[in-house]
Structures are given as structure tokens and as C-alpha cells.
């Protein structure tokens, strides 16, 4: 006799229908949205290992007159080929720079193409955050000095 009650006694706690092995309605499965499988992680790792070689080959083909290579470089830009979280060296940074001097140096490096726009954004965000931390510390010291002078 067929079970006429929907989803009764078919869930053993793992979110699957024991009879069919399929996930029950409303259950999204066990992987988070956007998670990568082992195979896709391996493919990404392999692509990252060969990114520098691919970039060199593309530039070489473009310099030899290959229009398709130039199109790929222009369409996807250099940012796609740069390693993420790379160390960035800023030119002409004065000793003990102010936040303003650092920001100007970052903007000049971005305008001259020494760093990517994404890297400039990250650096400017970090400079802004550090400026806030320094200002908070200075305000705290001033308050402590005022309290010490008062008391």
C-alpha cells in the first residue's frame, strides 16, 4: 500500500527522503551557496599556478600583432592577472608619513599604473582606518591629561 501522507516517516534527520534519496522540499542541501567543490578548487588552484605564464604568453602574442590577445588583455585588464594580496611597494614614501602623504602617494601610484585600482582602494581604506585609530588614541591621551590636571 502506498504512503498517502506527504513526507511522513521519510526523514531520518539528514533532510533527505529515505525512499528516493532526494532532498525534501525546503531543504537547500548541505553546501552553502557559492561554496566550491573539490574539483572546482583544484581547477582554480591550477589556473592560479599558471597565471603568470598565461599572461606572458598573451603579452607576447599581442606584441606579435595578435588582435585576439590584445582584445583579451583589454577586456579583462591586468587586475584579473595580478596575484591577489600581493605586497605593494610605494615609491617615494617619506619617513614617518602623515595619512595625507600616504594617501597622495597611493593615488599617484594608481594614476601612474604602478598599482591597480583595487589595490589603491584597499590601501586607502587601510589608511583611513589607521587614521581613525590614531585620532582615537590622541583623544584618549588628551582626556587623560585633562583629568590628571583637574584632579
Secondary structure by P-SEA (a helix, b strand, c coil): cccccccccccccccccccccccccccccccccccccaaaaaaaaaaaaaaaaaaaaaaaaaaaccaaaaaaaaacccccccccccbbbbccccccccaaaaaaaaaaaaaaccccaaaaaaaaaaaaaaaaaaaaaaaaaaaaaaaaaac
